[in-house]
């Protein structure tokens, strides 16, 4: 096994593969975080899927619970769950660092195998050790070139600023206007209604009934008037 590791270039191939993974991880993180910084700086008009999700969830929470108690935790939750290339941002950052460690482990194994196989230091041992150090330093410098932690903090600050200072105040105004529209009658108007005299209620059938009663009384009085008139004429004639 030691002879195979010493004579073959398996460790070198694995180190190169590890370096490629580290570079790809760094590239994915750089592009993803750069887009997020740009999108979070203009949250009101951004069409980025994470920004749209955070905005929609926050608006829903404001509608249901009136306000979000801890906006920072709310934002961190969705940032940590965001995925790029199928992996979460936290996983990508860990993978970026682990490639440096893994490269060092592979280089140490290859260097020790060559040292043990040769029985001392030799040109191949120095080459393997130098290659390991160069790749580890290159991955470390690449990792430090773009500060992901600073970008994540910037994204969080931009999101919190919009949600707390724009979105929350807008929903407070909307709820206030809605409450004013559906508010009940003020108590000052109640005594004025109580002091008013009750309005007369006219029943539609009553006027017709009164007219009918008056016509019947007038018809009953007509024979009596005729008898009085005939009696007066007879008295005048006989006199």
Secondary structure as a PSIPRED ss2 file (coil, helix, strand):
# PSIPRED VFORMAT (PSIPRED V4.0)

   1 X C   1.000  0.000  0.000
   2 X H   0.000  1.000  0.000
   3 X H   0.000  1.000  0.000
   4 X H   0.000  1.000  0.000
   5 X H   0.000  1.000  0.000
   6 X H   0.000  1.000  0.000
   7 X H   0.000  1.000  0.000
   8 X C   1.000  0.000  0.000
   9 X C   1.000  0.000  0.000
  10 X H   0.000  1.000  0.000
  11 X H   0.000  1.000  0.000
  12 X H   0.000  1.000  0.000
  13 X H   0.000  1.000  0.000
  14 X H   0.000  1.000  0.000
  15 X H   0.000  1.000  0.000
  16 X H   0.000  1.000  0.000
  17 X H   0.000  1.000  0.000
  18 X H   0.000  1.000  0.000
  19 X H   0.000  1.000  0.000
  20 X H   0.000  1.000  0.000
  21 X H   0.000  1.000  0.000
  22 X H   0.000  1.000  0.000
  23 X H   0.000  1.000  0.000
  24 X H   0.000  1.000  0.000
  25 X H   0.000  1.000  0.000
  26 X H   0.000  1.000  0.000
  27 X H   0.000  1.000  0.000
  28 X H   0.000  1.000  0.000
  29 X H   0.000  1.000  0.000
  30 X H   0.000  1.000  0.000
  31 X H   0.000  1.000  0.000
  32 X H   0.000  1.000  0.000
  33 X H   0.000  1.000  0.000
  34 X H   0.000  1.000  0.000
  35 X H   0.000  1.000  0.000
  36 X H   0.000  1.000  0.000
  37 X H   0.000  1.000  0.000
  38 X H   0.000  1.000  0.000
  39 X H   0.000  1.000  0.000
  40 X H   0.000  1.000  0.000
  41 X C   1.000  0.000  0.000
  42 X C   1.000  0.000  0.000
  43 X C   1.000  0.000  0.000
  44 X C   1.000  0.000  0.000
  45 X C   1.000  0.000  0.000
  46 X C   1.000  0.000  0.000
  47 X C   1.000  0.000  0.000
  48 X C   1.000  0.000  0.000
  49 X H   0.000  1.000  0.000
  50 X H   0.000  1.000  0.000
  51 X H   0.000  1.000  0.000
  52 X H   0.000  1.000  0.000
  53 X H   0.000  1.000  0.000
  54 X H   0.000  1.000  0.000
  55 X H   0.000  1.000  0.000
  56 X H   0.000  1.000  0.000
  57 X H   0.000  1.000  0.000
  58 X H   0.000  1.000  0.000
  59 X H   0.000  1.000  0.000
  60 X H   0.000  1.000  0.000
  61 X H   0.000  1.000  0.000
  62 X H   0.000  1.000  0.000
  63 X H   0.000  1.000  0.000
  64 X H   0.000  1.000  0.000
  65 X H   0.000  1.000  0.000
  66 X C   1.000  0.000  0.000
  67 X C   1.000  0.000  0.000
  68 X C   1.000  0.000  0.000
  69 X C   1.000  0.000  0.000
  70 X C   1.000  0.000  0.000
  71 X H   0.000  1.000  0.000
  72 X H   0.000  1.000  0.000
  73 X H   0.000  1.000  0.000
  74 X H   0.000  1.000  0.000
  75 X H   0.000  1.000  0.000
  76 X H   0.000  1.000  0.000
  77 X H   0.000  1.000  0.000
  78 X H   0.000  1.000  0.000
  79 X H   0.000  1.000  0.000
  80 X H   0.000  1.000  0.000
  81 X H   0.000  1.000  0.000
  82 X C   1.000  0.000  0.000
  83 X E   0.000  0.000  1.000
  84 X E   0.000  0.000  1.000
  85 X C   1.000  0.000  0.000
  86 X C   1.000  0.000  0.000
  87 X E   0.000  0.000  1.000
  88 X E   0.000  0.000  1.000
  89 X H   0.000  1.000  0.000
  90 X H   0.000  1.000  0.000
  91 X H   0.000  1.000  0.000
  92 X H   0.000  1.000  0.000
  93 X H   0.000  1.000  0.000
  94 X H   0.000  1.000  0.000
  95 X H   0.000  1.000  0.000
  96 X H   0.000  1.000  0.000
  97 X H   0.000  1.000  0.000
  98 X H   0.000  1.000  0.000
  99 X H   0.000  1.000  0.000
 100 X H   0.000  1.000  0.000
 101 X H   0.000  1.000  0.000
 102 X H   0.000  1.000  0.000
 103 X H   0.000  1.000  0.000
 104 X H   0.000  1.000  0.000
 105 X H   0.000  1.000  0.000
 106 X H   0.000  1.000  0.000
 107 X H   0.000  1.000  0.000
 108 X H   0.000  1.000  0.000
 109 X H   0.000  1.000  0.000
 110 X H   0.000  1.000  0.000
 111 X H   0.000  1.000  0.000
 112 X H   0.000  1.000  0.000
 113 X H   0.000  1.000  0.000
 114 X H   0.000  1.000  0.000
 115 X H   0.000  1.000  0.000
 116 X H   0.000  1.000  0.000
 117 X H   0.000  1.000  0.000
 118 X H   0.000  1.000  0.000
 119 X C   1.000  0.000  0.000
 120 X C   1.000  0.000  0.000
 121 X C   1.000  0.000  0.000
 122 X C   1.000  0.000  0.000
 123 X H   0.000  1.000  0.000
 124 X H   0.000  1.000  0.000
 125 X H   0.000  1.000  0.000
 126 X H   0.000  1.000  0.000
 127 X H   0.000  1.000  0.000
 128 X H   0.000  1.000  0.000
 129 X H   0.000  1.000  0.000
 130 X H   0.000  1.000  0.000
 131 X H   0.000  1.000  0.000
 132 X H   0.000  1.000  0.000
 133 X H   0.000  1.000  0.000
 134 X H   0.000  1.000  0.000
 135 X H   0.000  1.000  0.000
 136 X H   0.000  1.000  0.000
 137 X H   0.000  1.000  0.000
 138 X H   0.000  1.000  0.000
 139 X H   0.000  1.000  0.000
 140 X H   0.000  1.000  0.000
 141 X H   0.000  1.000  0.000
 142 X H   0.000  1.000  0.000
 143 X H   0.000  1.000  0.000
 144 X H   0.000  1.000  0.000
 145 X H   0.000  1.000  0.000
 146 X C   1.000  0.000  0.000
 147 X C   1.000  0.000  0.000
 148 X H   0.000  1.000  0.000
 149 X H   0.000  1.000  0.000
 150 X H   0.000  1.000  0.000
 151 X H   0.000  1.000  0.000
 152 X H   0.000  1.000  0.000
 153 X H   0.000  1.000  0.000
 154 X H   0.000  1.000  0.000
 155 X H   0.000  1.000  0.000
 156 X H   0.000  1.000  0.000
 157 X H   0.000  1.000  0.000
 158 X H   0.000  1.000  0.000
 159 X H   0.000  1.000  0.000
 160 X H   0.000  1.000  0.000
 161 X H   0.000  1.000  0.000
 162 X H   0.000  1.000  0.000
 163 X H   0.000  1.000  0.000
 164 X H   0.000  1.000  0.000
 165 X H   0.000  1.000  0.000
 166 X H   0.000  1.000  0.000
 167 X H   0.000  1.000  0.000
 168 X H   0.000  1.000  0.000
 169 X H   0.000  1.000  0.000
 170 X H   0.000  1.000  0.000
 171 X H   0.000  1.000  0.000
 172 X H   0.000  1.000  0.000
 173 X H   0.000  1.000  0.000
 174 X H   0.000  1.000  0.000
 175 X H   0.000  1.000  0.000
 176 X H   0.000  1.000  0.000
 177 X H   0.000  1.000  0.000
 178 X H   0.000  1.000  0.000
 179 X H   0.000  1.000  0.000
 180 X H   0.000  1.000  0.000
 181 X H   0.000  1.000  0.000
 182 X C   1.000  0.000  0.000
 183 X C   1.000  0.000  0.000
 184 X C   1.000  0.000  0.000
 185 X C   1.000  0.000  0.000
 186 X C   1.000  0.000  0.000
 187 X C   1.000  0.000  0.000
 188 X H   0.000  1.000  0.000
 189 X H   0.000  1.000  0.000
 190 X H   0.000  1.000  0.000
 191 X H   0.000  1.000  0.000
 192 X H   0.000  1.000  0.000
 193 X H   0.000  1.000  0.000
 194 X H   0.000  1.000  0.000
 195 X H   0.000  1.000  0.000
 196 X C   1.000  0.000  0.000
 197 X C   1.000  0.000  0.000
 198 X C   1.000  0.000  0.000
 199 X C   1.000  0.000  0.000
 200 X C   1.000  0.000  0.000
 201 X C   1.000  0.000  0.000
 202 X C   1.000  0.000  0.000
 203 X C   1.000  0.000  0.000
 204 X H   0.000  1.000  0.000
 205 X H   0.000  1.000  0.000
 206 X H   0.000  1.000  0.000
 207 X H   0.000  1.000  0.000
 208 X H   0.000  1.000  0.000
 209 X H   0.000  1.000  0.000
 210 X H   0.000  1.000  0.000
 211 X H   0.000  1.000  0.000
 212 X H   0.000  1.000  0.000
 213 X H   0.000  1.000  0.000
 214 X H   0.000  1.000  0.000
 215 X H   0.000  1.000  0.000
 216 X H   0.000  1.000  0.000
 217 X H   0.000  1.000  0.000
 218 X H   0.000  1.000  0.000
 219 X H   0.000  1.000  0.000
 220 X H   0.000  1.000  0.000
 221 X H   0.000  1.000  0.000
 222 X H   0.000  1.000  0.000
 223 X H   0.000  1.000  0.000
 224 X H   0.000  1.000  0.000
 225 X H   0.000  1.000  0.000
 226 X H   0.000  1.000  0.000
 227 X H   0.000  1.000  0.000
 228 X H   0.000  1.000  0.000
 229 X H   0.000  1.000  0.000
 230 X H   0.000  1.000  0.000
 231 X H   0.000  1.000  0.000
 232 X H   0.000  1.000  0.000
 233 X H   0.000  1.000  0.000
 234 X H   0.000  1.000  0.000
 235 X H   0.000  1.000  0.000
 236 X H   0.000  1.000  0.000
 237 X H   0.000  1.000  0.000
 238 X H   0.000  1.000  0.000
 239 X C   1.000  0.000  0.000
